[in-house]
Amino acid sequence: MQNQKKTIGQVIRSIQDNKIDPIYALSGNELFLQDFFIDMLKKYFLDNSNQSIIYSIGDDREDAFLSELSSISLFDDKKIIVVRQIQKLSKKGKEELVEYLVSPNVGLCIILILDKYDEKSSIQKYLQSNFLLIDVRVPFNNKIKEWVNYIIRQRRYKVSSGTIDDLISIYGDSISHMVNEIDKLALMNEDGNVVDSQKLELSDSEREFPIWQLLDSLGEKDLKKSLIVSHSLLQSGVSLIQIIINITNLFIQLLWNEMGRSNVKGYIYTGLNKIITSNLSKYSKLFSKDEIEKILLNLAKTDMMIKTTSINEIILNDIMIFMICGQNND
């Protein structure tokens, strides 16, 4: 199986058709998708008498996991072994794992989980080249909405109009967060199965956002959302300097686009994921070359003020956001 790319939904449909591989690799930090996949595999692969074992490298001894791989059952029992944090395997441990994967045991299904999606990781490159690597990162908002609707149907919840959008607005940093809040709202209702956003007590400022959402809102010149997301990032421990680095990377890329260049030799930027890079042409329509140059100059000034003054970071952040999203950038 070479370098296959399938969605988690496609893989689960294959499992439901009893087309089950001996090795699966999951990469990403969305716990709901990880657990959902494991539960579905258990349902269709294991019988009542069979077992599943979970190892977490770094918390559990890797030799116990490797020993489990080499053990051969005298019976025909099926078994699932889930291994979290496989990136923490020692060099010798990775070599033993690779050796096993060449010829896996019959009746044994292994799920290897990398909690961080990293295309530069050697172990991820190996798994992606040789097995089915399933992306279980936190999905985009439209996909989160699909998963939420699926969960609501499965749990037979009754949802009032607009509730799902309200929940995504506040808790959409992960499916896991959404599921927890949906379950809590259902429990808060006397009927036990009604989910109503009127019972929400938190505000947008308390949601934990990924930093790419700030870049997206700035690229859209969405002042309100940019302030909400940036405040959330600061409150969750992201430094203003880190925020400025990511914003600078965005506007350098926009400047290159204005100049008809896709990159500058020797410059490596980070923080621009596939959503941001796919939206660059849309952002470019909202910023002139002069605006971008002024924004980059002001970002450098803000960075210097952080290092040389005692001005509150929230104040510096808000000035920076107004400067980027405002009509004039003088």
C-alpha positions in Angstrom: 0.0 0.0 0.0 1.9 3.1 -1.2 1.3 6.7 -0.2 -2.5 6.4 -0.1 -4.6 9.4 1.0 -8.1 8.9 2.1 -10.5 10.7 4.4 -11.4 9.1 7.7 -14.9 8.7 6.3 -13.6 6.7 3.3 -11.5 4.5 5.5 -14.4 3.8 7.9 -16.7 2.8 5.0 -14.0 0.3 3.9 -13.9 -1.1 7.5 -17.7 -1.4 7.5 -17.3 -3.5 4.2 -14.9 -5.8 6.1 -11.9 -4.4 4.1 -9.6 -4.1 7.1 -5.8 -3.5 6.8 -3.4 -4.8 9.4 -1.8 -1.4 9.9 -3.3 2.0 10.2 -1.5 5.3 10.9 -3.2 8.3 12.3 -1.6 11.8 12.4 -3.1 14.8 14.2 -4.4 16.0 17.5 -8.2 15.7 17.2 -8.9 13.2 20.0 -12.5 12.8 18.9 -11.5 11.6 15.5 -8.8 9.3 17.0 -11.3 7.7 19.4 -14.0 7.5 16.8 -11.8 5.6 14.4 -10.6 3.2 17.1 -14.1 2.5 18.3 -15.3 1.8 14.7 -12.4 -0.6 14.1 -13.1 -2.4 17.4 -16.8 -2.8 16.4 -16.1 -4.4 13.0 -12.8 -6.2 13.6 -13.1 -7.7 17.1 -15.5 -10.3 18.5 -16.8 -10.1 22.1 -14.0 -12.4 23.3 -11.2 -10.4 21.6 -9.2 -7.6 23.1 -7.6 -4.3 22.5 -4.5 -2.9 24.2 -3.4 0.7 24.3 0.2 1.8 24.8 1.5 5.4 25.1 5.2 5.7 24.3 6.9 7.8 27.0 4.3 6.8 29.6 4.5 3.0 29.0 7.7 1.1 28.4 8.4 0.7 24.7 9.8 -2.8 25.2 6.4 -4.0 26.5 4.8 -2.8 23.2 7.6 -4.4 21.1 7.3 -7.6 23.0 3.6 -7.7 22.3 4.3 -7.5 18.6 6.5 -10.5 18.7 4.2 -12.7 20.7 2.3 -15.3 18.7 -1.1 -16.4 19.9 -1.8 -20.2 19.9 -5.4 -19.4 19.2 -7.2 -17.5 16.5 -8.1 -14.6 18.7 -8.1 -11.2 17.0 -6.4 -8.3 18.7 -6.1 -4.5 18.2 -3.0 -2.7 19.5 -3.2 1.1 19.7 0.1 2.9 20.1 0.1 6.6 20.9 3.0 9.0 20.6 5.0 6.7 18.4 7.3 9.6 17.5 8.8 9.0 21.0 10.1 5.6 20.1 13.9 5.2 20.4 16.0 4.7 17.3 16.2 1.0 18.1 12.4 0.9 18.8 11.7 2.4 15.4 13.9 -0.1 13.7 12.1 -3.0 15.5 8.7 -1.5 14.6 9.7 -1.1 10.9 11.0 -4.7 10.9 7.6 -5.9 12.2 5.6 -3.8 9.8 7.2 -5.6 6.8 5.5 -8.8 7.8 2.7 -8.2 10.4 1.0 -11.0 12.4 -2.3 -12.4 11.1 -5.2 -11.5 13.3 -3.4 -8.5 14.8 -4.4 -4.9 13.8 -2.2 -2.1 14.8 -3.1 1.6 15.0 -0.1 3.9 15.2 -0.8 7.5 16.3 1.3 10.6 15.9 -0.3 13.4 17.9 1.3 16.1 15.8 0.9 16.2 12.0 4.4 17.0 10.7 5.2 16.3 7.1 8.9 16.7 7.9 8.9 13.9 10.5 10.9 10.9 9.4 8.4 8.4 11.0 5.4 10.2 9.3 7.2 10.1 6.0 7.8 6.4 6.3 4.2 5.6 7.3 2.8 7.8 4.6 5.0 6.2 2.0 4.2 2.6 3.0 0.8 2.6 4.7 -2.5 4.4 4.9 -2.0 7.6 6.8 -5.2 9.1 8.1 -5.3 12.8 8.8 -7.0 13.4 12.2 -6.1 17.0 12.7 -8.9 19.4 13.8 -11.0 19.9 10.7 -12.1 23.2 9.2 -15.3 24.8 10.4 -17.5 23.4 7.6 -16.3 19.8 8.4 -16.7 20.4 12.1 -20.3 21.3 11.3 -20.8 18.0 9.4 -19.4 16.0 12.4 -21.6 17.9 14.8 -24.7 17.1 12.8 -23.6 13.5 12.6 -23.2 13.3 16.4 -26.6 15.0 17.0 -28.3 12.4 14.8 -26.5 9.6 16.5 -27.5 10.8 20.0 -31.0 11.8 18.9 -30.6 15.3 20.3 -33.1 18.0 19.4 -31.3 21.2 18.4 -32.9 24.7 18.2 -32.4 26.9 15.2 -29.0 28.6 15.1 -27.6 26.6 18.0 -25.0 24.7 15.9 -23.6 27.9 14.5 -23.5 29.5 18.0 -21.6 26.5 19.3 -19.1 26.5 16.5 -18.5 30.2 17.1 -17.6 29.6 20.7 -16.3 26.1 20.9 -15.2 25.3 17.4 -11.5 24.9 18.2 -12.0 21.1 18.1 -14.7 18.5 17.7 -13.9 17.1 21.1 -14.7 20.5 22.7 -17.9 20.7 20.7 -19.1 17.2 21.8 -18.4 18.0 25.5 -20.4 21.2 25.3 -23.3 19.6 23.4 -23.5 16.8 26.0 -23.5 19.4 28.8 -26.2 21.5 27.2 -28.4 18.3 26.8 -27.9 17.4 30.5 -28.9 21.0 31.5 -32.2 20.6 29.9 -35.1 18.9 31.7 -35.9 16.7 28.7 -32.3 15.4 28.6 -32.0 15.6 24.8 -32.6 19.2 23.9 -29.5 21.3 23.0 -30.2 25.0 23.2 -27.6 27.8 22.8 -29.6 30.1 25.0 -28.1 28.3 27.9 -24.6 29.2 26.8 -22.7 31.2 29.5 -19.4 31.8 27.8 -18.5 34.4 25.2 -16.3 34.2 22.0 -13.4 35.7 23.9 -13.2 32.4 26.0 -12.8 30.2 22.9 -9.3 28.8 22.2 -8.4 29.6 18.6 -5.5 28.3 16.4 -3.3 31.1 15.2 -4.2 30.5 11.6 -7.7 31.8 12.3 -6.2 35.2 13.3 -4.3 35.3 10.0 -7.5 34.5 8.1 -9.5 37.2 9.9 -6.7 39.8 9.3 -6.5 38.7 5.7 -10.3 39.4 5.5 -9.9 42.7 7.3 -12.4 41.5 9.9 -11.7 43.8 12.8 -14.2 42.3 15.3 -13.1 38.7 14.8 -9.4 39.7 14.7 -9.7 41.3 18.1 -11.6 38.3 19.6 -9.1 35.8 18.2 -6.0 37.8 19.2 -7.3 38.3 22.7 -8.0 34.6 23.1 -4.5 33.8 21.9 -2.9 36.2 24.4 -5.1 34.8 27.2 -4.1 31.2 26.4 -0.4 32.0 26.7 0.6 32.8 23.1 3.1 35.7 23.2 2.5 38.9 21.2 5.9 38.4 19.6 4.8 35.0 18.3 1.7 36.5 17.0 3.7 39.2 15.2 6.0 36.6 13.6 3.0 34.8 12.1 1.3 38.0 10.9 4.7 39.2 9.4 5.0 35.9 7.5 1.5 36.4 6.1 2.2 40.0 4.8 5.6 39.1 3.5 3.9 36.4 1.4 1.3 39.0 0.3 4.1 41.4 -0.7 5.8 38.6 -2.7 2.5 38.0 -4.5 2.2 41.7 -5.3 5.7 41.6 -6.7 4.9 38.5 -8.8 7.2 36.3 -6.7 6.1 33.2 -4.8 9.1 33.1 -2.5 12.4 34.7 -1.6 15.5 32.5 -1.7 16.9 31.8 1.8 13.8 33.0 3.6 11.8 30.3 5.5 8.4 31.3 6.8 6.1 29.3 9.1 2.5 29.5 10.2 0.9 29.6 6.8 -1.2 26.5 6.5 -3.1 25.3 3.4 -6.2 27.4 4.3 -4.1 30.6 4.4 -2.0 29.8 1.3 -5.2 29.0 -0.7 -6.8 32.3 0.3 -3.8 34.5 -0.4 -5.2 35.8 -3.7 -8.4 36.7 -2.0 -6.5 38.6 0.8 -4.4 40.4 -1.8 -7.5 42.1 -3.3 -8.0 43.9 0.0 -4.5 45.3 0.4 -2.5 47.5 -1.9 1.3 47.2 -2.1 1.7 50.4 -0.2 -0.6 49.2 2.6 1.3 45.9 2.9 4.7 47.8 3.1 3.3 50.1 5.8 1.9 47.2 7.8 5.2 45.4 7.7 6.9 48.6 8.9 4.4 49.0 11.7 4.8 45.3 12.7 8.6 45.9 13.1 7.9 48.9 15.2 5.5 47.0 17.4 8.1 44.2 17.9 10.6 46.8 18.9 8.2 48.4 21.4 7.5 45.1 23.0 11.3 44.7 23.7 12.0 48.3 24.7 8.9 49.6 26.6 6.5 48.4 29.3 3.3 49.2 27.4 0.6 46.5 28.0 0.6 43.8 25.3 -3.2 44.1 24.9 -2.9 47.8 24.0 -0.1 47.1 21.5 -2.1 44.2 20.1 -5.2 46.3 19.6 -3.3 49.2 18.0 -1.7 46.6 15.6 -5.0 45.0 14.7 -6.7 48.4 14.1 -3.8 49.4 11.9 -4.1 46.3 9.8 -7.9 46.2 9.5 -8.6 49.9 9.4 -9.4 51.8 6.2 -6.2 53.8 6.4 -2.8 52.5 7.4 -1.0 55.8 8.0 
